Amino acid sequence: MMSKQYNIILVFIFLFGFSWDQSEAQIQSGKEIAEYHRVKARANADSKEWKTYTAKTIDKLPGFHISADPELDSYGGWKVNRSKATGFFRVEKKGDRWWIVDPDGYPFIHKGIDVFRPGSSDRQIEAMKSKYGTKGNWLLQESKFLKGNGFNGTGAWSDVDLIRQSPSPLVYTVIVNPMGAYKSAHLKKYGGKYKMAGWQGYRFDLVMVFDPEFDKYLEEAVAPIAKYSNDKYLLGYFTDNELPWKNDALDRHLKYLAKDEPCYIAAKKWLDERKGKDATTEDITNEDRLAFTAFYFETYLKKVAAAVRKYDPNHLYLGCRFNQGSEELSNPEIFKVAGKYMDVISINHYRKWQPDQSIMANWTKWSGKPFIITEWYTKGEDSGLPNRTGAGWNVPTQLDRGYFYQNFTIELLKSKSCVGWHWFTYQDNDPTDLKTDASNRDSNKGIVDSNFKPYQPLLDNMKILNNHVYGLIQYLDK
């Protein structure tokens, strides 16, 4: 019989996750290590601790032959195994692998770049004008540049209305922020600052899903998407970004909120009905916490998914961009709810050298849906930028960034449930732009610098991987 202490440890691992950083070199055979690249990485420029990792690249995969690019259609879909064409993007599981299916019915992997826009600061906009003259010229040249490096789409915070003006647009996504808009309005009640808030800026790290006022902001944020509803180059929609879906949200509602607040009332009613009595925080179990996260999350998701489909029934709902490994990414109840409403589950992936196969398998097992990685990157210390901010790790060179890209995407494709990825971001942070969020201020995240000069060693590695994704899938599926 297991001890009480052992049971407690198992519950803790189930609820909050357990992971550690380990060099892949430690689990590869000596022969394999010699064939793959070795890359150093550290948390940021202030960290003294470097670790060495193994990076797989397709030129060193045993038995993989780099051949001519397969024939693609106008969206970047693979012109084989055609299935039902609906005129819009959808998802389909073929055999044991998930795919996006493009409007013409061909299998498709979305290879995108976040924040694809002609400059994100005054200095960068001036550099754009100097190099390209107009936004229209920037769009034509840089769309061709992305496609020339094997990308077929754009991720969140891109200049969507500009992208749509292209005669052959990249496959784009749209992000709307109903909860973010409500948070900004709600802050005014507290003089523009909460007494206690998490890093995302939400009061007590709680998403205000039970506030009836949220519904008004939801409608205002989502209604404008109707103008995209017939655009065949739109992949789908995100709502909000990295909301704090905390495992102890039930405790937080009852401990921190005033008893007359709608969110407190909803949480208290839920717990009382579950326990069959006038319950307190002393009555809460770990099972209650998990069950409440499902109820709490579903309250948000049911509303936003319904609004998205009301104004655009044709395109995919791509979710709310999960982020926290020890919170929602380890919570099966959250994923079960996500699978009911999302077509594809969006995940921002940080703090690990590569995605974990067992964790990715859980995401799909729990939800029954495919996923897309919507943020990830590394920063090169040869860029000349300070590289002190941001969640992506530092590596010595742009070539190392390229090796990281290949290794990471190979692992994603191994999962058979990943239908795309969006590198964060198109252009480097501008350290002189003090108006931006501090986490996006001084780092080499882009594929181009602030003067629109490409990081060629990075792009060379991105290109060869991107151009052989479909052949790589064939190789991996054997």
C-alpha positions in Angstrom: 0.0 0.0 0.0 1.3 3.5 -0.9 1.9 5.9 1.9 -0.2 9.0 2.4 2.9 11.1 1.7 3.4 9.3 -1.7 -0.2 9.9 -2.6 0.3 13.6 -1.9 3.3 13.8 -4.2 1.4 12.1 -7.0 -1.4 14.6 -6.7 1.1 17.5 -6.7 2.7 16.2 -9.9 -0.7 15.7 -11.6 -1.9 19.2 -10.7 1.2 21.3 -11.1 3.4 19.3 -13.5 7.0 18.2 -13.0 9.8 18.8 -15.4 13.5 19.5 -15.5 16.0 20.7 -18.1 18.2 18.0 -19.4 20.6 18.1 -22.3 19.4 15.8 -25.1 23.0 14.8 -25.5 22.6 12.9 -22.2 20.0 10.6 -23.7 21.5 10.1 -27.2 24.0 7.4 -28.0 27.6 8.5 -28.6 27.4 7.9 -32.3 24.3 10.0 -32.7 25.8 12.8 -30.7 28.8 13.0 -33.0 26.5 13.3 -36.0 24.3 16.1 -34.6 25.1 19.7 -33.8 25.9 20.8 -30.3 24.5 24.2 -29.2 25.0 26.2 -26.0 22.1 28.1 -24.5 21.4 30.2 -21.5 18.3 31.9 -20.1 19.4 35.5 -21.0 22.5 37.7 -21.2 22.5 38.1 -17.4 22.7 34.3 -16.8 26.1 32.8 -16.2 25.0 29.2 -16.7 25.3 27.8 -20.1 24.0 24.3 -21.0 24.8 22.3 -24.1 22.1 20.7 -26.1 21.9 18.5 -29.2 20.3 19.9 -32.3 19.0 17.6 -35.1 19.0 19.0 -38.6 17.5 17.3 -41.7 20.8 16.9 -43.5 21.9 14.6 -40.7 18.8 12.5 -40.2 19.7 8.9 -41.0 18.2 7.8 -44.3 16.5 11.1 -45.1 17.3 12.3 -48.7 16.9 16.0 -49.5 15.1 15.9 -52.9 13.3 18.5 -55.1 10.5 20.4 -53.4 7.1 18.8 -53.8 4.5 20.6 -55.9 2.5 23.1 -53.9 -0.7 25.0 -54.6 -1.3 28.7 -54.2 -1.8 28.5 -50.4 1.3 26.3 -49.8 -0.7 23.1 -49.6 0.8 19.8 -50.7 -0.7 18.7 -54.0 -1.2 15.0 -53.0 -4.0 13.1 -51.3 -6.7 15.7 -52.1 -9.8 15.5 -50.0 -13.0 17.5 -49.8 -12.5 21.2 -50.8 -14.8 23.6 -48.9 -13.3 26.9 -50.0 -12.0 27.6 -46.5 -9.3 26.0 -44.2 -10.4 23.2 -42.0 -8.7 20.3 -40.0 -8.8 16.6 -40.7 -7.2 13.5 -39.2 -5.9 11.2 -42.0 -4.7 7.9 -40.6 -2.9 8.8 -37.3 -1.8 12.3 -38.4 -3.6 15.6 -38.1 -3.6 18.1 -41.0 -5.0 21.5 -41.9 -6.8 21.1 -45.2 -6.6 24.1 -47.4 -9.5 25.6 -49.4 -8.7 23.5 -52.4 -8.6 20.3 -50.4 -4.9 19.7 -50.0 -3.0 18.9 -46.8 -1.3 21.9 -45.4 1.1 22.8 -42.5 1.0 26.5 -41.5 4.6 27.9 -41.3 4.2 31.5 -40.2 5.9 34.5 -38.7 4.4 36.6 -36.0 4.1 40.4 -36.0 4.6 40.7 -39.8 4.3 44.4 -40.2 6.4 47.3 -41.7 8.0 48.3 -38.5 6.8 48.3 -34.8 8.5 51.6 -33.7 9.1 55.0 -35.0 12.7 54.2 -35.8 11.8 51.0 -37.7 9.1 52.8 -39.7 11.7 55.4 -40.8 14.0 52.5 -41.8 11.2 50.9 -43.8 10.5 54.1 -45.7 14.2 54.5 -46.4 14.6 50.9 -47.8 11.2 50.3 -49.4 9.6 53.7 -49.9 6.0 52.7 -49.3 4.2 50.1 -47.3 2.9 48.6 -50.5 6.5 48.0 -51.7 7.4 46.6 -48.4 4.5 44.1 -48.6 5.4 42.9 -52.1 9.1 42.5 -51.4 8.8 41.0 -47.9 5.9 38.6 -48.8 8.1 37.3 -51.6 11.0 37.1 -49.1 9.0 35.0 -46.6 7.7 32.7 -49.4 11.3 32.4 -50.7 12.3 31.1 -47.3 9.6 28.5 -47.2 7.0 30.3 -45.1 3.4 30.4 -46.1 1.7 32.4 -43.5 1.6 35.0 -40.7 0.8 34.7 -37.0 -0.7 37.1 -34.5 -0.3 40.9 -34.4 0.5 41.1 -38.1 -0.7 43.9 -40.3 -3.7 41.9 -41.6 -5.4 44.6 -43.6 -2.1 45.4 -45.4 -1.4 41.7 -46.0 -4.8 41.3 -47.7 -3.9 43.8 -50.3 -1.3 41.5 -51.8 -2.4 39.9 -55.1 -1.3 36.5 -53.6 -1.6 36.9 -49.8 0.2 34.9 -47.2 -2.3 32.7 -45.2 -2.9 34.9 -42.2 -4.5 34.8 -38.8 -6.4 37.4 -36.8 -6.3 38.0 -33.0 -9.1 39.8 -31.1 -8.8 40.6 -27.4 -12.2 40.8 -25.7 -10.9 40.0 -22.2 -7.9 42.2 -22.7 -10.2 45.1 -23.6 -12.4 44.4 -20.6 -9.4 44.3 -18.3 -8.3 47.7 -19.5 -11.7 49.2 -18.8 -11.9 47.5 -15.5 -8.6 48.9 -14.4 -10.1 52.4 -14.4 -12.1 51.5 -11.3 -8.9 50.9 -9.5 -7.1 54.1 -10.5 -5.2 52.3 -13.3 -3.4 49.9 -11.0 -4.4 46.8 -9.1 -3.1 46.2 -5.6 -2.2 42.6 -6.5 -1.9 41.3 -10.1 0.0 38.6 -12.0 2.5 39.3 -14.8 -0.3 39.4 -17.4 -1.9 42.2 -15.4 -5.1 40.5 -14.3 -6.4 41.3 -10.8 -5.4 38.5 -8.4 -4.4 36.5 -11.5 -8.1 35.9 -12.3 -9.9 36.1 -15.7 -13.2 37.9 -15.1 -15.3 35.5 -17.0 -18.4 35.8 -14.7 -18.7 39.6 -14.9 -21.8 40.4 -16.9 -20.1 43.5 -18.2 -17.6 41.3 -20.1 -20.3 40.3 -22.6 -20.5 43.9 -23.9 -16.7 44.0 -24.5 -16.9 40.6 -26.1 -19.4 41.7 -28.7 -17.5 44.9 -29.5 -14.2 43.0 -29.9 -15.5 40.2 -32.1 -18.1 41.9 -34.3 -15.5 43.5 -36.7 -14.3 40.0 -37.8 -17.3 39.8 -40.1 -15.4 41.6 -42.8 -13.0 38.6 -43.1 -15.7 35.9 -43.2 -15.4 35.2 -46.9 -11.6 35.5 -47.3 -10.2 32.2 -48.4 -6.6 33.2 -47.3 -7.7 33.5 -43.6 -6.7 30.5 -41.5 -8.7 31.5 -38.4 -9.0 33.5 -35.2 -7.3 33.7 -31.8 -9.0 35.3 -28.8 -6.8 37.0 -26.2 -3.3 35.8 -25.3 -1.8 33.9 -22.4 -4.7 34.4 -20.0 -3.9 33.2 -16.4 -5.8 29.9 -16.0 -4.5 29.2 -12.6 -4.9 25.8 -10.9 -5.9 27.4 -7.7 -8.4 29.8 -9.3 -11.2 28.6 -7.0 -9.2 29.5 -3.9 -8.4 32.9 -5.4 -12.0 33.8 -6.1 -13.1 33.0 -2.6 -10.0 34.4 -0.8 -9.4 37.7 -2.6 -12.7 38.9 -4.0 -15.4 40.9 -2.2 -18.5 38.9 -1.5 -20.7 41.1 -3.6 -18.6 40.7 -6.8 -20.1 38.6 -9.6 -17.0 36.4 -9.8 -17.1 35.6 -6.1 -20.8 34.9 -6.2 -20.4 32.5 -9.1 -17.5 30.6 -7.5 -19.2 30.4 -4.1 -22.4 29.1 -5.7 -20.4 26.5 -7.7 -18.6 25.2 -4.5 -21.8 25.2 -2.4 -23.7 23.1 -5.0 -20.7 20.7 -5.4 -20.4 20.2 -1.6 -24.2 20.3 -0.8 -23.6 22.9 2.0 -22.4 26.4 2.8 -18.8 25.6 2.0 -15.5 27.4 2.7 -12.0 27.3 1.4 -11.2 24.7 4.0 -13.5 22.3 2.2 -11.7 22.6 -1.2 -9.8 19.5 -2.4 -7.5 19.2 -5.4 -10.3 17.4 -7.3 -12.5 20.5 -6.7 -9.8 22.7 -8.0 -9.5 20.8 -11.2 -13.2 20.6 -11.7 -13.5 24.4 -11.1 -10.8 25.2 -13.7 -13.0 23.3 -16.2 -16.1 25.3 -15.3 -14.3 28.6 -15.1 -12.5 28.1 -18.4 -15.6 26.8 -20.2 -17.5 29.9 -19.1 -15.0 32.0 -21.1 -14.6 29.6 -24.0 -18.3 29.0 -24.6 -18.9 32.8 -24.9 -16.0 33.6 -27.2 -16.4 30.6 -29.5 -20.1 31.4 -29.9 -19.2 35.0 -30.8 -16.5 34.1 -33.3 -18.9 31.7 -35.0 -21.7 34.2 -35.0 -19.7 36.7 -37.0 -17.7 34.2 -39.1 -19.0 30.6 -39.4 -16.5 29.8 -42.1 -13.1 29.9 -40.4 -11.2 28.0 -37.7 -11.3 29.0 -34.1 -7.6 28.7 -32.9 -8.1 29.2 -29.2 -6.6 31.6 -26.6 -2.9 30.8 -26.8 -2.0 28.7 -23.7 1.4 29.4 -22.1 2.0 28.2 -18.6 3.6 24.7 -18.4 2.7 24.1 -14.8 -0.8 25.4 -15.1 -3.1 25.0 -18.2 -0.5 23.0 -20.2 -0.5 20.3 -17.5 -4.2 20.4 -16.8 -6.3 17.6 -18.5 -9.6 19.3 -17.6 -8.6 22.5 -19.4 -7.8 20.5 -22.5 -11.0 18.5 -22.4 -12.9 21.8 -22.5 -10.7 23.2 -25.2 -11.5 20.2 -27.4 -15.2 21.0 -27.2 -14.8 24.5 -28.6 -11.5 25.0 -30.4 -10.7 23.6 -33.9 -7.0 23.9 -33.2 -5.3 24.5 -29.8 -2.8 27.3 -29.8 0.2 27.1 -27.6 3.1 29.5 -26.9 6.1 27.3 -26.2 9.0 28.6 -24.0 11.6 27.5 -21.4 12.4 24.2 -23.1 15.0 23.3 -25.7 12.5 21.2 -27.6 8.9 20.0 -27.2 8.3 16.9 -25.2 6.7 14.0 -27.0 4.8 12.7 -24.0 3.4 16.1 -23.2 2.3 16.8 -26.8 0.6 13.4 -26.8 -1.3 14.4 -23.7 -2.5 17.6 -25.3 -4.1 15.6 -28.2 -5.3 12.7 -26.0 -7.1 15.1 -23.6 -8.6 17.4 -26.2 -9.1 15.2 -29.3 -7.8 18.1 -31.4 -4.5 19.1 -33.1 -2.4 22.0 -31.9 -0.3 24.8 -33.4 2.7 26.5 -31.8 2.0 30.2 -31.9 5.2 31.6 -30.3 8.7 30.4 -29.9 12.2 31.7 -30.6 15.8 32.0 -29.5 18.1 35.1 -29.4 21.6 35.3 -30.9 24.3 36.9 -28.9 26.1 38.0 -32.1 23.2 40.3 -33.0 24.6 43.3 -31.0 21.5 43.6 -28.9 21.5 43.3 -25.1 19.2 40.2 -25.1 18.2 40.6 -21.5 14.4 40.4 -22.0 12.0 37.8 -23.4 11.2 34.2 -22.7 13.3 32.7 -25.4 16.8 31.4 -24.6 20.0 33.0 -25.7 22.4 31.1 -28.1 25.8 32.3 -29.3 25.1 32.8 -33.1 22.5 33.1 -35.8 23.6 29.7 -37.1 22.8 28.3 -33.6 19.3 29.9 -33.9 18.9 28.0 -37.2 19.9 24.7 -35.7 17.4 25.3 -32.9 14.7 26.0 -35.4 15.3 22.7 -37.3 15.6 20.6 -34.1 12.4 22.1 -32.7 10.3 21.7 -35.8 11.5 18.1 -36.4 10.2 17.2 -32.9 6.9 19.0 -33.6 6.4 17.0 -36.7 7.2 13.7 -34.9 4.1 14.3 -32.8 1.7 13.8 -35.7 -0.7 16.3 -34.1 1.1 19.6 -34.8 -0.4 21.4 -37.8 1.9 24.4 -37.8 4.1 26.9 -36.0 4.6 30.7 -35.9 8.1 32.0 -35.1 8.1 35.1 -32.8 8.9 37.4 -34.5 9.5 39.1 -37.9 11.7 42.0 -36.7 14.0 42.5 -33.8 12.9 44.5 -30.7 13.9 48.2 -30.9 15.8 49.1 -27.6 14.9 52.8 -28.1 11.2 52.1 -28.1 10.2 52.8 -24.5 6.5 52.7 -25.3 6.5 48.9 -25.8 6.2 46.2 -23.1 9.4 45.7 -21.2 9.6 42.0 -22.3 9.7 43.2 -25.9 12.4 45.8 -25.7 16.0 44.8 -26.3 16.2 41.3 -27.8 17.1 39.5 -31.1 13.8 37.7 -31.8 13.4 38.6 -35.4 14.4 37.1 -38.7 15.4 40.6 -39.7 17.0 43.4 -37.7 15.6 46.9 -37.1 17.0 48.0 -40.5 15.3 45.1 -42.2 18.5 43.3 -42.8 18.0 39.5 -42.8 19.8 37.1 -40.4 21.0 34.9 -43.2 22.5 31.9 -41.3 19.2 31.6 -39.4 17.2 31.9 -42.6 19.3 29.4 -44.5 18.4 26.8 -41.9 14.7 27.8 -41.8 14.4 27.6 -45.5 15.8 24.1 -46.0 13.5 22.8 -43.2 10.4 24.7 -44.4 10.9 23.6 -48.0 11.1 19.9 -47.0 8.3 19.7 -44.4 6.1 17.4 -46.5 9.0 15.1 -47.4 10.1 15.1 -43.7 6.6 14.0 -42.7 6.8 11.1 -45.2 10.1 10.1 -43.7 8.9 10.4 -40.1 5.7 8.5 -40.8 7.6 5.5 -42.1 
